[in-house]
C-alpha cells in the first residue's frame, strides 16, 4: 500500500490503500451508482443494445457485444471494464472499489460475486472502519459457473473454468479448471 497523506479518500481507494468509505465524495459516487442501478435493473425488457448503452454510461469500458442481464449490482461501476462479447447472467454482484477487468468472450453464470473490497486482518485496525481493495482480473474466454465467488486480488487466467459454487481465493492458471471451497485445480 502506498502513501496516503494529502490524497482524497477516493484517490486512496483507487490506489488500493486504506480509505474511509463514509467520505462524502465516495458516498455521492455510491448514490449515483444506486440511481444508475435503478434505471439499469428496470431495463430488463429493453433491447440488449440499449442496455449496453446504459452500461457504457457507468462503466470504464464496455466492449461490443457485451451483455449483463438485470438484476445487477455494483459499488461504483466506474472501475469495471468489460471486453468484447462478455456475458453476465442474472443477479451478479461486482464490488468494484478498485479495478475489475473481464476479458473478451468470458461467460459468467447467475449469482456470481466478484469482490475487490477487503478489510484489515488486525482487529484494532479493522475496528477503525477503514477498508481497502485489491483488483481482480479475469482473462479472456473464461467460464465462471453460477454462484461462484471471486475474492479480492485474484487473477483468473485465459481459458480457465471456475466450477459452480466455487470460492476462488487464489490466482487461477490459464486453462485450469478449479472447483470447491476453497477452489483448487481439478486433476486431469
DRENKESE-393719 format. One record per residue (C-alpha): residue number from 1; residue in three letters; x, y, z. Coordinates in steps of 0.02 Angstrom, whole numbers, padded with zeros to 5 digits. Example, Ala and Ser with C-alpha at 12.3 -4.5 7.8 and 13.67 -1.06 7.14 Angstrom:
(milum 1, ALA, (00615, -00225, 00390))
(milum 2, SER, (00684, -00053, 00357))
% end
This chain:
(milum 1, UNK, (00000, 00000, 00000))
(milum 2, UNK, (00063, 00171, -00047))
(milum 3, UNK, (00073, 00342, 00033))
(milum 4, UNK, (-00092, 00414, 00092))
(milum 5, UNK, (-00051, 00590, 00153))
(milum 6, UNK, (-00130, 00734, 00056))
(milum 7, UNK, (-00238, 00622, -00053))
(milum 8, UNK, (-00427, 00614, -00056))
(milum 9, UNK, (-00515, 00459, 00009))
(milum 10, UNK, (-00564, 00419, -00171))
(milum 11, UNK, (-00382, 00428, -00227))
(milum 12, UNK, (-00334, 00313, -00083))
(milum 13, UNK, (-00473, 00192, -00130))
(milum 14, UNK, (-00424, 00186, -00312))
(milum 15, UNK, (-00241, 00156, -00263))
(milum 16, UNK, (-00288, 00007, -00153))
(milum 17, UNK, (-00240, 00098, 00008))
(milum 18, UNK, (-00340, 00106, 00168))
(milum 19, UNK, (-00482, 00231, 00147))
(milum 20, UNK, (-00641, 00290, 00233))
(milum 21, UNK, (-00792, 00229, 00134))
(milum 22, UNK, (-00901, 00355, 00227))
(milum 23, UNK, (-00813, 00500, 00141))
(milum 24, UNK, (-00940, 00621, 00063))
(milum 25, UNK, (-00865, 00610, -00112))
(milum 26, UNK, (-00873, 00419, -00108))
(milum 27, UNK, (-01049, 00424, -00035))
(milum 28, UNK, (-01102, 00536, -00180))
(milum 29, UNK, (-01024, 00413, -00303))
(milum 30, UNK, (-01117, 00269, -00219))
(milum 31, UNK, (-01280, 00366, -00229))
(milum 32, UNK, (-01252, 00399, -00415))
(milum 33, UNK, (-01218, 00213, -00442))
(milum 34, UNK, (-01378, 00169, -00348))
(milum 35, UNK, (-01478, 00288, -00458))
(milum 36, UNK, (-01399, 00208, -00612))
(milum 37, UNK, (-01437, 00031, -00548))
(milum 38, UNK, (-01621, 00077, -00526))
(milum 39, UNK, (-01626, 00126, -00710))
(milum 40, UNK, (-01522, -00022, -00769))
(milum 41, UNK, (-01617, -00152, -00669))
(milum 42, UNK, (-01783, -00083, -00733))
(milum 43, UNK, (-01719, -00107, -00912))
(milum 44, UNK, (-01736, -00297, -00920))
(milum 45, UNK, (-01864, -00287, -01061))
(milum 46, UNK, (-01760, -00162, -01162))
(milum 47, UNK, (-01661, -00224, -01313))
(milum 48, UNK, (-01486, -00282, -01269))
(milum 49, UNK, (-01407, -00141, -01370))
(milum 50, UNK, (-01500, -00010, -01266))
(milum 51, UNK, (-01445, -00094, -01104))
(milum 52, UNK, (-01266, -00094, -01169))
(milum 53, UNK, (-01277, 00095, -01190))
(milum 54, UNK, (-01333, 00109, -01008))
(milum 55, UNK, (-01180, 00007, -00958))
(milum 56, UNK, (-01069, 00125, -01056))
(milum 57, UNK, (-01140, 00271, -00956))
(milum 58, UNK, (-01067, 00199, -00796))
(milum 59, UNK, (-00926, 00076, -00833))
(milum 60, UNK, (-00745, 00114, -00876))
(milum 61, UNK, (-00759, 00010, -01035))
(milum 62, UNK, (-00890, -00099, -01119))
(milum 63, UNK, (-00839, -00198, -01273))
(milum 64, UNK, (-00955, -00230, -01419))
(milum 65, UNK, (-01074, -00373, -01392))
(milum 66, UNK, (-01058, -00373, -01202))
(milum 67, UNK, (-01216, -00407, -01102))
(milum 68, UNK, (-01266, -00404, -00919))
(milum 69, UNK, (-01439, -00472, -00878))
(milum 70, UNK, (-01525, -00373, -00740))
(milum 71, UNK, (-01534, -00376, -00594))
(milum 72, UNK, (-01354, -00323, -00574))
(milum 73, UNK, (-01270, -00238, -00426))
(milum 74, UNK, (-01105, -00146, -00406))
(milum 75, UNK, (-01024, -00019, -00290))
(milum 76, UNK, (-00970, 00115, -00413))
(milum 77, UNK, (-00970, 00044, -00589))
(milum 78, UNK, (-00833, 00160, -00649))
(milum 79, UNK, (-00698, 00033, -00602))
(milum 80, UNK, (-00771, -00106, -00712))
(milum 81, UNK, (-00702, -00145, -00885))
(milum 82, UNK, (-00784, -00274, -00997))
(milum 83, UNK, (-00701, -00340, -01154))
(milum 84, UNK, (-00792, -00387, -01314))
(milum 85, UNK, (-00930, -00517, -01304))
(milum 86, UNK, (-00933, -00533, -01114))
(milum 87, UNK, (-01091, -00607, -01039))
(milum 88, UNK, (-01150, -00595, -00857))
(milum 89, UNK, (-01310, -00687, -00815))
(milum 90, UNK, (-01444, -00633, -00691))
(milum 91, UNK, (-01406, -00572, -00515))
(milum 92, UNK, (-01219, -00544, -00522))
(milum 93, UNK, (-01130, -00430, -00397))
(milum 94, UNK, (-00967, -00336, -00428))
(milum 95, UNK, (-00895, -00241, -00281))
(milum 96, UNK, (-00780, -00127, -00380))
(milum 97, UNK, (-00686, -00016, -00257))
(milum 98, UNK, (-00536, -00044, -00371))
(milum 99, UNK, (-00519, -00110, -00549))
(milum 100, UNK, (-00614, -00262, -00610))
(milum 101, UNK, (-00562, -00314, -00785))
(milum 102, UNK, (-00655, -00451, -00878))
(milum 103, UNK, (-00580, -00512, -01041))
(milum 104, UNK, (-00660, -00545, -01210))
(milum 105, UNK, (-00785, -00687, -01230))
(milum 106, UNK, (-00793, -00726, -01043))
(milum 107, UNK, (-00956, -00806, -00987))
(milum 108, UNK, (-01016, -00780, -00807))
(milum 109, UNK, (-01160, -00879, -00734))
(milum 110, UNK, (-01303, -00816, -00624))
(milum 111, UNK, (-01271, -00759, -00447))
(milum 112, UNK, (-01082, -00740, -00466))
(milum 113, UNK, (-00996, -00620, -00346))
(milum 114, UNK, (-00836, -00529, -00394))
(milum 115, UNK, (-00772, -00443, -00236))
(milum 116, UNK, (-00624, -00322, -00235))
(milum 117, UNK, (-00670, -00244, -00066))
(milum 118, UNK, (-00562, -00304, 00078))
(milum 119, UNK, (-00535, -00264, 00261))
(milum 120, UNK, (-00384, -00261, 00377))
(milum 121, UNK, (-00344, -00426, 00463))
(milum 122, UNK, (-00296, -00348, 00631))
(milum 123, UNK, (-00444, -00318, 00746))
(milum 124, UNK, (-00392, -00143, 00802))
(milum 125, UNK, (-00360, -00084, 00625))
(milum 126, UNK, (-00523, -00162, 00564))
(milum 127, UNK, (-00618, -00077, 00706))
(milum 128, UNK, (-00562, 00092, 00634))
(milum 129, UNK, (-00686, 00061, 00493))
(milum 130, UNK, (-00556, 00086, 00358))
(milum 131, UNK, (-00554, -00033, 00211))
(milum 132, UNK, (-00455, -00062, 00052))
(milum 133, UNK, (-00472, -00151, -00114))
(milum 134, UNK, (-00371, -00271, -00218))
(milum 135, UNK, (-00402, -00278, -00406))
(milum 136, UNK, (-00472, -00429, -00495))
(milum 137, UNK, (-00426, -00477, -00673))
(milum 138, UNK, (-00522, -00611, -00765))
(milum 139, UNK, (-00443, -00663, -00929))
(milum 140, UNK, (-00522, -00697, -01098))
(milum 141, UNK, (-00634, -00845, -01138))
(milum 142, UNK, (-00659, -00889, -00954))
(milum 143, UNK, (-00814, -00982, -00896))
(milum 144, UNK, (-00873, -00949, -00718))
(milum 145, UNK, (-01012, -01062, -00656))
(milum 146, UNK, (-01165, -00999, -00562))
(milum 147, UNK, (-01144, -00946, -00382))
(milum 148, UNK, (-00954, -00937, -00387))
(milum 149, UNK, (-00866, -00807, -00280))
(milum 150, UNK, (-00705, -00723, -00336))
(milum 151, UNK, (-00613, -00645, -00188))
(milum 152, UNK, (-00504, -00487, -00185))
(milum 153, UNK, (-00341, -00487, -00281))
(milum 154, UNK, (-00374, -00643, -00386))
(milum 155, UNK, (-00309, -00658, -00564))
(milum 156, UNK, (-00401, -00785, -00673))
(milum 157, UNK, (-00300, -00840, -00825))
(milum 158, UNK, (-00365, -00852, -01003))
(milum 159, UNK, (-00471, -01004, -01047))
(milum 160, UNK, (-00496, -01054, -00864))
(milum 161, UNK, (-00654, -01134, -00795))
(milum 162, UNK, (-00721, -01100, -00621))
(milum 163, UNK, (-00848, -01228, -00561))
(milum 164, UNK, (-01019, -01176, -00499))
(milum 165, UNK, (-01020, -01128, -00316))
(milum 166, UNK, (-00830, -01118, -00304))
(milum 167, UNK, (-00745, -00992, -00190))
(milum 168, UNK, (-00589, -00930, -00279))
(milum 169, UNK, (-00460, -00872, -00152))
(milum 170, UNK, (-00303, -00886, -00261))
(milum 171, UNK, (-00247, -00849, -00438))
(milum 172, UNK, (-00309, -00973, -00570))
(milum 173, UNK, (-00182, -01026, -00702))
(milum 174, UNK, (-00228, -01008, -00886))
(milum 175, UNK, (-00328, -01157, -00949))
(milum 176, UNK, (-00354, -01230, -00774))
(milum 177, UNK, (-00520, -01294, -00705))
(milum 178, UNK, (-00546, -01252, -00521))
(milum 179, UNK, (-00685, -01315, -00408))
(milum 180, UNK, (-00733, -01314, -00225))
(milum 181, UNK, (-00714, -01207, -00069))
(milum 182, UNK, (-00578, -01152, -00073))
(milum 183, UNK, (-00564, -01181, -00259))
(milum 184, UNK, (-00425, -01299, -00310))
(milum 185, UNK, (-00362, -01354, -00480))
(milum 186, UNK, (-00453, -01511, -00531))
(milum 187, UNK, (-00338, -01653, -00580))
(milum 188, UNK, (-00335, -01708, -00762))
% end
